[in-house]
Amino acid sequence: MGGGGHGLEGWIYRGRPLVETKIPAFNRFSSWFPFVVMYWWVTWHMLTEPEMVFGEFPDYPSKQTIRNWSDAELGIPPITDDDLQS
């Protein structure tokens, strides 16, 4: 079970590697910078333009009010006899 003679010395399945690798500063910055910019952009726009998420109409009309709107209020032209024949 030990791995003696099988070339498995130093092999770890789920653990820290035996040799610590140093990540170059450019790689750390190039992965960190877009993350920070994206969260700044989302936070800024949530604070300055909340209607993009929550909607522009805080007093949205009820379903009963919408059902009572007339065709003229909705901008629907009246149906004429010529429309029915064509």
N, C-alpha and C positions, 0 to 999 in steps of 0.2 A: 503494500500500500504506500510505502514511503516515497517511491519514485527514485530510489537508488538505482543507478545504471540505465535509466530510461531517458535521460536528458531533461528531467523536469526540475532540477535544482534551481531554486530561486523563482520559480513560477508561482504566482498568486492569482487565484481566480477572481475574488472580489475583495480587493484591499488596495492599500496604497502601493504604488510602485516602489521598488527598492531604490531606484535612482530618481531623485527629484529633478524634474526638468524645469528650467527657467524659461518662462515665456517672454519673448522680446517685448520691450516697452511699446513699440509701434503696433504689434498685434493686440496688446491689451487696450491701447487707446483706440485703435480702429474698430474694436468690437464694443467698447464702452461709449464712444462718442455718438454713434447713431441711436443707441438706446436712450441716452440722456436727451438728445434733440427730439426724439419721437414723444417721450413722456412730457417734455416741456411744451411741445406743440399741442398735445391733447389737453393738458392741464390749462394752458393759456386760453384755448378756444372754449373749453367748458366754462371758464370764468367770464369770458368776455362775450360769448355768443351761446348762451344756454338754449336758445330756441332751436338750434340745430339738433339738439338731442331731445328736448322736451316738447318741441312743437311750437308753432308761432301763435296758436290760439288757446290761451289759458281758459277762456270761457266758451269752449266749443259747444255748439247748439245741441240740444237733446234730440233723440230720435223722433219724438212727437213733433217738435218744431220743424224738423227737416221734412217730415211727411206732409205738413201743412203748407209748404212753400208752393206757390203757383208756378206755372210754366213761364210766365213773364218774369218772375223774380229769378228764375234759374237761367233765363236767356234763351229759352226754347221757343222758336217761332210757332205761331198757330198753324194747325193743319187745315189746309183748304181742300176743296173738292178736286182741284187739279192734282194735288199731291196724291190723292187716293186713286185716281184713274191711271196714273203713270207707273 
